[in-house]
């Protein structure tokens, strides 16, 4: 498989007067989990449909697994798995029979089907309940089975569209755990649509943030957090004298330092090792009780970018 699983260049799609996707240019490395993060209606599902060749772009181009999304869409779909809005399960069938059916659809030999069914259901903790009708299962268990269905034919690329939407927090956490494990076992590239910030930060090596059809930021979670502002140190203790504040402000890595009662806040220029600053405080006679280093969360980054987009006066709808 090529080193780049997905590449789009100015990919756009209009529905009448609505610009659902506007000049999207991204690259997704093979073997990675790419998070496509945005609020409902941002253009995430449209993007997946364009990448699978289920829609044709109004402008631009997409290459998926080395294939053109317009002219070679069948090849893309043969080598991809997808869990979209509908889970694709037959609820009157058992879990085992659901996977058996899909194995036959993919023309996988009988012996290989049986091995694969056991492998996936065991990895998802569903093997002991394989003979139960799916209709009796919880939504979380159905989503696990739907993920097994999408992976059954060993695709190179897996598309997931809001896989934890509608799940209670406990079920969503278990599904994320299982997804993380399966990605490692299967070695599959994942394109994950989500508006769940914790999910993106937990699972994804690279993230694209989309708003009103436009890509407003992309990078690793760490890179995106760095965009939202400088890190800071919070120090609790005694002895925060004027001499201590001046000594901190003379340090090149410190933007500012201020204290209130027994609490000192140090704003840093970038993410740096805080040990030298702690040593400085101790040498100046500060009694240090607690040190906390913090950085902007992905939620703060997301809200900052969304608010910036909304306040820019640009309307993509």
ChimeraX attribute file (.defattr): number of C-alpha atoms within 10 A of each C-alpha:
attribute: neighborCount
match mode: 1-to-1
recipient: residues
	/A:1	9
	/A:2	10
	/A:3	11
	/A:4	17
	/A:5	22
	/A:6	22
	/A:7	20
	/A:8	20
	/A:9	15
	/A:10	16
	/A:11	22
	/A:12	25
	/A:13	24
	/A:14	17
	/A:15	9
	/A:16	7
	/A:17	8
	/A:18	12
	/A:19	18
	/A:20	23
	/A:21	30
	/A:22	22
	/A:23	17
	/A:24	22
	/A:25	16
	/A:26	16
	/A:27	17
	/A:28	23
	/A:29	18
	/A:30	20
	/A:31	19
	/A:32	21
	/A:33	23
	/A:34	26
	/A:35	30
	/A:36	26
	/A:37	27
	/A:38	24
	/A:39	16
	/A:40	13
	/A:41	14
	/A:42	22
	/A:43	24
	/A:44	26
	/A:45	21
	/A:46	19
	/A:47	25
	/A:48	21
	/A:49	16
	/A:50	21
	/A:51	27
	/A:52	26
	/A:53	22
	/A:54	16
	/A:55	16
	/A:56	20
	/A:57	22
	/A:58	14
	/A:59	15
	/A:60	16
	/A:61	21
	/A:62	27
	/A:63	21
	/A:64	26
	/A:65	20
	/A:66	17
	/A:67	16
	/A:68	19
	/A:69	26
	/A:70	19
	/A:71	10
	/A:72	15
	/A:73	19
	/A:74	16
	/A:75	17
	/A:76	23
	/A:77	18
	/A:78	14
	/A:79	15
	/A:80	23
	/A:81	25
	/A:82	23
	/A:83	21
	/A:84	18
	/A:85	12
	/A:86	9
	/A:87	17
	/A:88	18
	/A:89	19
	/A:90	15
	/A:91	15
	/A:92	13
	/A:93	16
	/A:94	19
	/A:95	29
	/A:96	21
	/A:97	18
	/A:98	22
	/A:99	28
	/A:100	20
	/A:101	15
	/A:102	18
	/A:103	21
	/A:104	12
	/A:105	10
	/A:106	13
	/A:107	11
	/A:108	16
	/A:109	10
	/A:110	12
	/A:111	8
	/A:112	10
	/A:113	21
	/A:114	15
	/A:115	10
	/A:116	21
	/A:117	22
	/A:118	17
	/A:119	14
	/A:120	21
	/A:121	20
	/A:122	13
	/A:123	14
	/A:124	21
	/A:125	13
	/A:126	17
	/A:127	16
	/A:128	10
	/A:129	14
	/A:130	20
	/A:131	13
	/A:132	16
	/A:133	17
	/A:134	23
	/A:135	15
	/A:136	12
	/A:137	14
	/A:138	11
	/A:139	16
	/A:140	21
	/A:141	19
	/A:142	19
	/A:143	24
	/A:144	25
	/A:145	25
	/A:146	23
	/A:147	26
	/A:148	25
	/A:149	26
	/A:150	24
	/A:151	23
	/A:152	21
	/A:153	20
	/A:154	17
	/A:155	19
	/A:156	21
	/A:157	28
	/A:158	22
	/A:159	23
	/A:160	22
	/A:161	21
	/A:162	21
	/A:163	24
	/A:164	23
	/A:165	15
	/A:166	11
	/A:167	15
	/A:168	11
	/A:169	11
	/A:170	9
	/A:171	18
	/A:172	18
	/A:173	16
	/A:174	16
	/A:175	21
	/A:176	17
	/A:177	14
	/A:178	16
	/A:179	19
	/A:180	15
	/A:181	13
	/A:182	18
	/A:183	18
	/A:184	12
	/A:185	10
	/A:186	13
	/A:187	15
	/A:188	21
	/A:189	24
	/A:190	27
	/A:191	23
	/A:192	25
	/A:193	25
	/A:194	24
	/A:195	22
	/A:196	16
	/A:197	16
	/A:198	13
	/A:199	18
	/A:200	23
	/A:201	18
	/A:202	12
	/A:203	21
	/A:204	19
	/A:205	17
	/A:206	22
	/A:207	25
	/A:208	22
	/A:209	25
	/A:210	25
	/A:211	25
	/A:212	25
	/A:213	26
	/A:214	20
	/A:215	21
	/A:216	17
	/A:217	17
	/A:218	17
	/A:219	15
	/A:220	16
	/A:221	21
	/A:222	15
	/A:223	14
	/A:224	22
	/A:225	20
	/A:226	18
	/A:227	15
	/A:228	19
	/A:229	16
	/A:230	16
	/A:231	18
	/A:232	24
	/A:233	20
	/A:234	16
	/A:235	22
	/A:236	20
	/A:237	15
	/A:238	15
	/A:239	16
	/A:240	23
	/A:241	13
	/A:242	11
	/A:243	11
	/A:244	19
	/A:245	17
	/A:246	13
	/A:247	15
	/A:248	20
	/A:249	17
	/A:250	11
	/A:251	12
	/A:252	9
	/A:253	18
	/A:254	18
	/A:255	16
	/A:256	17
	/A:257	19
	/A:258	16
	/A:259	16
	/A:260	9
	/A:261	10
	/A:262	14
	/A:263	14
	/A:264	18
	/A:265	17
	/A:266	22
	/A:267	20
	/A:268	21
	/A:269	15
	/A:270	15
	/A:271	14
	/A:272	14
	/A:273	10
	/A:274	15
	/A:275	9
	/A:276	10
	/A:277	18
	/A:278	16
	/A:279	12
	/A:280	14
	/A:281	20
	/A:282	14
	/A:283	11
	/A:284	15
	/A:285	13
	/A:286	18
	/A:287	16
	/A:288	17
	/A:289	10
	/A:290	10
	/A:291	14
	/A:292	11
	/A:293	17
	/A:294	13
	/A:295	17
	/A:296	17
	/A:297	17
	/A:298	21
	/A:299	15
	/A:300	17
	/A:301	20
	/A:302	24
	/A:303	12
	/A:304	14
	/A:305	19
	/A:306	19
	/A:307	11
	/A:308	12
	/A:309	16
	/A:310	13
	/A:311	9
	/A:312	9
	/A:313	8
	/A:314	9
	/A:315	9
	/A:316	15
	/A:317	13
